[in-house]
Amino acid sequence: NDIEYIYSTYFNKIEDVRFSSKVGKFVGYTEPGLMYAKNWNKDPSELAARKAQKETYCKHNVDID
């Protein structure tokens, strides 16, 4: 339950947009990032794919440590 999957995109070392499995959606931090987040949050398949990453990537690898 304490595991969090985070996916971020950066441009010129500035974080534009982030997906957090705890929030469950994309959040934009810059003007372009706000547009990306708005568009990606409209796409149910994109949200489902990101949410699934917590199960497939994080939980799979947590037992390795």
C-alpha positions in Angstrom: 0.0 0.0 0.0 3.0 2.3 0.5 4.2 1.8 -3.1 3.6 4.7 -5.5 4.2 4.7 -9.2 5.2 8.1 -10.6 5.7 8.9 -14.3 7.0 12.4 -15.1 7.9 14.2 -18.3 10.5 17.0 -18.4 11.5 19.7 -20.9 14.7 21.7 -20.3 15.1 20.2 -16.8 11.6 21.5 -15.8 8.9 19.0 -14.9 5.9 19.5 -17.3 3.5 16.8 -16.2 3.3 14.0 -13.7 1.2 10.9 -13.2 1.0 9.6 -9.7 -0.7 6.3 -8.8 -1.9 7.9 -5.5 -3.6 10.8 -7.3 -4.8 8.5 -10.2 -4.5 11.1 -12.9 -2.0 13.4 -14.6 -1.2 16.8 -13.1 0.4 19.6 -15.2 3.0 22.0 -13.8 3.7 24.2 -16.8 1.4 25.7 -19.5 2.2 22.9 -22.0 2.0 20.3 -19.1 -1.5 21.5 -18.3 -2.6 20.8 -21.9 -0.9 17.4 -21.9 -2.5 16.5 -18.6 -6.0 17.6 -19.8 -5.7 15.5 -22.9 -4.2 12.4 -21.3 -6.8 12.5 -18.5 -9.6 12.4 -21.1 -8.2 9.1 -22.4 -9.4 6.1 -20.3 -6.9 3.7 -21.9 -4.0 6.0 -21.0 -5.1 6.2 -17.4 -5.7 2.5 -17.2 -2.2 1.8 -18.7 -0.5 4.1 -16.1 -2.5 2.7 -13.2 -1.6 -0.9 -14.3 2.1 0.1 -14.1 2.0 0.0 -10.3 1.0 -3.6 -10.4 3.2 -4.8 -13.3 6.4 -2.8 -12.6 6.4 -1.7 -8.9 4.9 -4.7 -7.1 6.9 -7.0 -9.4 10.2 -5.5 -8.4 9.5 -4.7 -4.8 10.3 -8.3 -3.8 13.7 -8.1 -5.4 14.9 -5.6 -2.8 
